Amino acid sequence: MYVIRLSEQNGSRGSIKLPFDVKVLDMLERTENKTDVIHYSPFEIITLGVDRS
């Protein structure tokens, strides 16, 4: 699994629709849920897990 960290730097809210499911991870890289839509808040750090296959 690839681990990707995203951070919102402009102080805005929004969402990202992905063409495939990703795992939403906590900062210790434990799976919280699986989704294809990521909602983000101002200055939030989001950790995603993407399967290699």
C-alpha positions in Angstrom: 0.0 0.0 0.0 1.2 3.5 -0.8 0.7 6.1 1.9 -0.1 9.7 0.7 -0.4 12.7 3.0 -2.4 15.7 1.8 -2.6 19.1 3.5 -4.9 22.0 2.8 -2.9 25.2 2.8 -5.3 27.9 1.6 -7.8 27.9 4.5 -10.7 26.6 2.4 -13.1 23.7 2.5 -14.1 21.3 -0.2 -14.1 17.7 -1.5 -12.3 15.6 -4.0 -14.0 12.9 -6.0 -11.5 10.1 -6.9 -12.0 7.5 -9.7 -11.3 4.6 -7.2 -11.6 3.8 -3.5 -8.9 4.8 -1.1 -8.4 4.0 2.6 -8.6 7.0 4.9 -6.0 6.5 7.6 -5.3 8.1 10.9 -1.8 9.6 11.6 -0.6 6.2 12.9 -1.7 4.8 9.5 -4.5 2.6 10.9 -7.5 2.3 8.5 -10.5 4.5 9.6 -12.7 3.9 6.5 -12.7 3.4 2.7 -14.2 5.9 0.3 -13.9 7.6 -3.1 -14.8 11.1 -1.9 -12.5 13.0 0.4 -13.9 16.0 2.3 -11.4 18.4 3.7 -11.4 21.4 6.1 -9.1 24.4 6.4 -5.5 23.4 7.2 -6.4 19.8 7.6 -3.9 17.0 7.1 -5.3 13.9 5.5 -3.6 10.5 5.2 -4.7 8.1 2.5 -3.7 4.5 1.7 -3.8 3.4 -1.9 -3.4 -0.3 -2.8 -0.6 -1.1 -5.3 -2.8 -3.4 -7.5 
